[in-house]
Amino acid sequence: MEDNGAAQNPASSSKYHHPYFTAAEIERLSEKQRGKLSITQEEKARQQACGFLEAVGAKIGFPRKTIATAQNLYHRFHLFFPRKDFSYYDATLAALYVSTKMHDTLKKPREILMVSYAVRFPELAAKSKSVGGEVDMDPATAEHDRQRLLAVERLILETICFNFTSKMPFPYVIKIGRTLGASKKLIKLAWRLTIDCHRTLVPIQYPPHVVSLGCLYTAALLSTIEPPPSPAQLSSGDDQELLTILKSKGSWERKFMAQAEDLEEIAHLVIDLLIQAAQNTSANTSPRTPSSPSPHPSPRNQGIAYQHPSPIPYKADQLIQLKIVMRQNERPQRPSKPLDNIDPSALYSGDEVAMLGKNEGTVRFLFGPPGVVGQGV
């Protein structure tokens, strides 16, 4: 009888926070959560969700770090939970709510929902008589949406193991750019690319300083494309020297704790995103300027609908040709290894994912991956 009782008691378990995932892990987890969607459909859904986050965050007036972290949380969430089980509205708004807690830019769920209604239903926002353009929604509907947001919030918190630490690549873009002697125009472009890269899985694959280096490298590559007819867009000799340095292996790798192969991979992913934007002119890719939205927007501007930025100054053909040249000159790829040299199917399969979001047993959430916890973490 005691054995049967012990078997019925829920087991305790430990869950480790993995700040970054290898390409093999992401491929395996994405394939599992994608369901019947194709890779193209999954990417379309990802960009739609990121665009929605961009619009809601900008309309509220959140700083760039809050919007970017929300996009990261959304990407991470769907490595563990199927896309078919969650509306992207619920997942994105819950991610935005968690991000506001992480960066101390807190808004109540109802405030976030009201702004999201104005973005989702612009025709209703236009008819609104309130100063901020708040949509007059049915209270029961708003409360139901609030409860769903809070339910998804808990799942997102579990995917990060309640680790509220978040480091962003934006400060590194300026610091490393200045160290490497990049021009202000190149750093400005790299900043925009850093914003755009949060629409991809790059920030959950690489640390922020590597992401910033990758965006600086990508900006230097883009400067080699025939620029638009504007003298201000012409690249300087220092930028070409930066491109030469980052393109080759050297002492800079030890100095910045990065590798040239990682920068090439980031460049390919970011340029792929730009190609999609160039082919789809209605895509909402990058903001109009590299500066963050004001954290204290004027009440007169809160009711203004989010405006799409001007299209990127590169044609799809130019970007595709750049990728061809990169493929011809790139070095052999390193063999991809799962995190901690463990097969990703063993690391995230079985009870590890199945227990997320369930009140079964005692779960201990640890703020680092196996082998790191206990070493000062």
DRENFI-652120 format. One record per residue (C-alpha): residue number from 1; residue in one letter; y, z, x. Coordinates in pm, whole numbers, plus 50000, padded with zeros to 5 digits. Layout:
BEGIN
     k   r      py      pz      px
   NUM   A       Y       Z       X
...
END
This chain:
BEGIN
     k   r      py      pz      px
     1   M   50000   50000   50000
     2   E   50237   50081   50284
     3   D   50173   49743   50440
     4   N   50253   49566   50113
     5   G   50572   49766   50077
     6   A   50673   49682   50432
     7   A   50603   49316   50368
     8   Q   50830   49322   50063
     9   N   51119   49482   50249
    10   P   51365   49220   50374
    11   A   51360   49185   50751
    12   S   51664   49245   50967
    13   S   51791   48969   51191
    14   S   52063   48883   51439
    15   K   52285   48579   51432
    16   Y   52473   48454   51735
    17   H   52807   48277   51731
    18   H   52792   47940   51906
    19   P   53149   47833   51987
    20   Y   53041   47483   52090
    21   F   52755   47248   52016
    22   T   52595   46978   52226
    23   A   52580   46618   52104
    24   A   52206   46662   52044
    25   E   52263   46968   51825
    26   I   52538   46800   51625
    27   E   52327   46491   51569
    28   R   52032   46695   51451
    29   L   52231   46928   51225
    30   S   52444   46648   51079
    31   E   52135   46445   50998
    32   K   51988   46743   50816
    33   Q   52299   46814   50606
    34   R   52394   46451   50548
    35   G   52118   46401   50293
    36   K   52112   46052   50149
    37   L   52456   45964   50282
    38   S   52478   45705   50556
    39   I   52663   45785   50878
    40   T   52951   45566   50758
    41   Q   52968   45747   50424
    42   E   52959   46083   50600
    43   E   53246   45980   50826
    44   K   53444   45858   50526
    45   A   53391   46193   50352
    46   R   53496   46376   50669
    47   Q   53819   46178   50699
    48   Q   53894   46224   50330
    49   A   53856   46600   50365
    50   C   54068   46613   50682
    51   G   54341   46408   50515
    52   F   54340   46647   50219
    53   L   54371   46944   50455
    54   E   54656   46770   50635
    55   A   54842   46708   50310
    56   V   54796   47058   50168
    57   G   54877   47228   50498
    58   A   55191   47023   50553
    59   K   55310   47078   50196
    60   I   55271   47454   50228
    61   G   55436   47447   50569
    62   F   55150   47583   50779
    63   P   55184   47551   51157
    64   R   54971   47293   51332
    65   K   54725   47552   51464
    66   T   54638   47663   51110
    67   I   54568   47308   50991
    68   A   54369   47216   51302
    69   T   54155   47529   51285
    70   A   54085   47463   50916
    71   Q   53958   47115   51006
    72   N   53733   47268   51274
    73   L   53596   47521   51025
    74   Y   53523   47243   50777
    75   H   53329   47046   51039
    76   R   53132   47354   51139
    77   F   53058   47445   50776
    78   H   52883   47115   50711
    79   L   52663   47156   51017
    80   F   52494   47435   50821
    81   F   52538   47346   50455
    82   P   52458   47015   50276
    83   R   52750   46800   50170
    84   K   52594   46732   49832
    85   D   52606   47101   49738
    86   F   52980   47149   49782
    87   S   53289   46968   49663
    88   Y   53510   46886   49957
    89   Y   53797   47049   49767
    90   D   53616   47384   49770
    91   A   53505   47355   50133
    92   T   53844   47245   50267
    93   L   54049   47503   50078
    94   A   53811   47782   50178
    95   A   53837   47666   50541
    96   L   54216   47666   50512
    97   Y   54211   48017   50367
    98   V   53995   48148   50655
    99   S   54223   47972   50904
   100   T   54528   48148   50762
   101   K   54357   48479   50836
   102   M   54268   48373   51189
   103   H   54628   48277   51273
   104   D   54809   48539   51068
   105   T   54969   48280   50840
   106   L   54809   48433   50534
   107   K   54854   48292   50186
   108   K   54683   48410   49871
   109   P   54404   48186   49737
   110   R   54606   48115   49424
   111   E   54902   47992   49631
   112   I   54679   47754   49822
   113   L   54517   47633   49501
   114   M   54851   47567   49332
   115   V   54968   47350   49622
   116   S   54633   47170   49628
   117   Y   54671   47087   49258
   118   A   55007   46926   49335
   119   V   54841   46714   49606
   120   R   54539   46624   49391
   121   F   54739   46552   49076
   122   P   55077   46410   49185
   123   E   55141   46273   48836
   124   L   55130   46629   48697
   125   A   55344   46759   48982
   126   A   55606   46495   48902
   127   K   55627   46626   48544
   128   S   55651   46989   48658
   129   K   55976   47170   48579
   130   S   55927   47438   48847
   131   V   56138   47429   49163
   132   G   55836   47404   49392
   133   G   55663   47137   49183
   134   E   55386   47376   49081
   135   V   55134   47219   48846
   136   D   55081   47394   48515
   137   M   54703   47444   48529
   138   D   54481   47617   48277
   139   P   54450   47983   48393
   140   A   54074   47980   48332
   141   T   54035   47670   48551
   142   A   54248   47820   48826
   143   E   54050   48145   48820
   144   H   53720   47955   48832
   145   D   53842   47758   49133
   146   R   53960   48079   49300
   147   Q   53617   48236   49261
   148   R   53450   47929   49411
   149   L   53696   47932   49702
   150   L   53612   48297   49777
   151   A   53239   48225   49755
   152   V   53262   47942   50008
   153   E   53490   48158   50224
   154   R   53203   48401   50274
   155   L   52971   48122   50385
   156   I   53230   47997   50635
   157   L   53271   48347   50774
   158   E   52897   48362   50829
   159   T   52894   48029   51013
   160   I   53145   48172   51263
   161   C   52967   48511   51265
   162   F   53296   48673   51161
   163   N   53444   48581   51499
   164   F   53815   48528   51436
   165   T   53893   48418   51790
   166   S   54046   48073   51802
   167   K   54193   47896   52104
   168   M   54380   47570   52055
   169   P   54419   47277   52299
   170   F   54788   47214   52226
   171   P   54939   47446   52491
   172   Y   54705   47300   52752
   173   V   54831   46948   52681
   174   I   55180   47044   52796
   175   K   55075   47266   53086
   176   I   54812   47032   53230
   177   G   55029   46727   53163
   178   R   55311   46877   53367
   179   T   55071   46981   53642
   180   L   54942   46624   53667
   181   G   55295   46479   53664
   182   A   55264   46299   53331
   183   S   55576   46162   53168
   184   K   55717   46322   52855
   185   K   55622   46015   52653
   186   L   55261   46037   52768
   187   I   55245   46409   52688
   188   K   55394   46336   52345
   189   L   55125   46074   52279
   190   A   54854   46308   52408
   191   W   54980   46575   52169
   192   R   54945   46336   51877
   193   L   54596   46242   51990
   194   T   54508   46612   52013
   195   I   54613   46648   51651
   196   D   54401   46348   51557
   197   C   54096   46465   51749
   198   H   54058   46756   51508
   199   R   53950   46495   51255
   200   T   53645   46445   51477
   201   L   53381   46686   51606
   202   V   53536   46694   51954
   203   P   53690   47046   51925
   204   I   53351   47201   51838
   205   Q   53186   47021   52130
   206   Y   53430   47100   52412
   207   P   53657   47392   52512
   208   P   54030   47346   52442
   209   H   54128   47272   52804
   210   V   53870   46991   52820
   211   V   53994   46853   52486
   212   S   54350   46847   52617
   213   L   54242   46669   52936
   214   G   54048   46418   52729
   215   C   54353   46344   52514
   216   L   54575   46306   52820
   217   Y   54319   46063   52962
   218   T   54303   45874   52632
   219   A   54683   45856   52617
   220   A   54688   45712   52970
   221   L   54427   45454   52867
   222   L   54632   45354   52562
   223   S   54937   45309   52784
   224   T   54752   45019   52952
   225   I   54743   44828   52623
   226   E   55021   44576   52576
   227   P   55287   44803   52423
   228   P   55500   44729   52117
   229   P   55832   44553   52184
   230   S   56013   44875   52272
   231   P   56122   44964   52627
   232   A   56066   45331   52551
   233   Q   55693   45268   52519
   234   L   55651   45133   52872
   235   S   55432   45354   53091
   236   S   55554   45491   53423
   237   G   55390   45474   53762
   238   D   55304   45845   53745
   239   D   55107   45784   53426
   240   Q   54906   45511   53596
   241   E   54837   45749   53882
   242   L   54718   46011   53633
   243   L   54482   45755   53483
   244   T   54342   45674   53827
   245   I   54284   46043   53900
   246   L   54111   46130   53573
   247   K   53903   45812   53573
   248   S   53726   45909   53895
   249   K   53538   46219   53998
   250   G   53723   46442   54240
   251   S   53867   46783   54322
   252   W   54050   46792   53989
   253   E   53715   46859   53817
   254   R   53676   47191   53994
   255   K   54044   47277   53951
   256   F   54045   47217   53574
   257   M   53678   47309   53514
   258   A   53602   46975   53351
   259   Q   53405   46660   53429
   260   A   53501   46295   53416
   261   E   53202   46214   53192
   262   D   53332   46454   52925
   263   L   53675   46291   52932
   264   E   53520   45948   52882
   265   E   53318   46069   52585
   266   I   53625   46226   52424
   267   A   53822   45907   52481
   268   H   53554   45699   52307
   269   L   53548   45931   52005
   270   V   53927   45938   51970
   271   I   53961   45561   52011
   272   D   53688   45513   51747
   273   L   53904   45719   51512
   274   L   54209   45504   51593
   275   I   54009   45187   51530
   276   Q   53918   45317   51184
   277   A   54283   45394   51116
   278   A   54393   45051   51237
   279   Q   54137   44880   51013
   280   N   54225   45101   50715
   281   T   54603   45111   50688
   282   S   54586   45360   50400
   283   A   54420   45619   50624
   284   N   54626   45929   50691
   285   T   54569   45973   51064
   286   S   54846   46136   51260
   287   P   55168   46308   51155
   288   R   55502   46141   51197
   289   T   55598   46355   51497
   290   P   55406   46577   51738
   291   S   55589   46887   51622
   292   S   55430   47132   51382
   293   P   55556   47167   51025
   294   S   55807   47446   50983
   295   P   55640   47777   50893
   296   H   55936   47845   50664
   297   P   56003   47523   50470
   298   S   56308   47493   50254
   299   P   56245   47555   49882
   300   R   56416   47224   49813
   301   N   56147   47038   50009
   302   Q   55838   47217   49878
   303   G   55812   46994   49575
   304   I   55829   46672   49775
   305   A   55496   46491   49794
   306   Y   55340   46456   50136
   307   Q   55434   46122   50288
   308   H   55192   45912   50486
   309   P   55301   45845   50844
   310   S   55379   45504   50978
   311   P   55076   45308   51105
   312   I   54968   45347   51465
   313   P   55125   45090   51703
   314   Y   54790   44949   51818
   315   K   54583   44677   51659
   316   A   54211   44716   51605
   317   D   54140   44419   51833
   318   Q   54333   44581   52117
   319   L   54146   44908   52079
   320   I   53808   44737   52059
   321   Q   53885   44541   52375
   322   L   53982   44866   52547
   323   K   53647   45018   52452
   324   I   53464   44715   52590
   325   V   53642   44753   52923
   326   M   53562   45125   52925
   327   R   53192   45058   52861
   328   Q   53181   44805   53143
   329   N   53329   45047   53394
   330   E   53179   45377   53283
   331   R   52933   45573   53494
   332   P   52577   45650   53379
   333   Q   52566   45913   53107
   334   R   52423   46252   53182
   335   P   52110   46356   52992
   336   S   52221   46560   52693
   337   K   52092   46915   52685
   338   P   52085   47148   52385
   339   L   52276   47473   52402
   340   D   52107   47727   52630
   341   N   51842   47465   52715
   342   I   51671   47527   52381
   343   D   51561   47250   52153
   344   P   51818   47235   51868
   345   S   51546   47202   51605
   346   A   51410   47539   51716
   347   L   51755   47694   51753
   348   Y   51883   47618   51403
   349   S   51578   47549   51189
   350   G   51381   47781   50965
   351   D   51519   48118   50862
   352   E   51830   48083   51083
   353   V   51998   47845   50840
   354   A   51807   47950   50529
   355   M   51940   48307   50551
   356   L   52306   48203   50554
   357   G   52487   48316   50242
   358   K   52200   48528   50111
   359   N   52185   48906   50058
   360   E   51840   48943   50204
   361   G   51788   49200   50475
   362   T   52025   49337   50733
   363   V   52205   49078   50944
   364   R   52379   49161   51269
   365   F   52647   48908   51363
   366   L   52713   48877   51736
   367   F   53024   48717   51882
   368   G   52853   48496   52139
   369   P   52544   48282   52204
   370   P   52215   48425   52340
   371   G   52243   48510   52707
   372   V   52619   48567   52679
   373   V   52627   48861   52441
   374   G   52621   49178   52646
   375   Q   52790   49010   52942
   376   G   53131   49140   52845
   377   V   53112   48985   52495
END
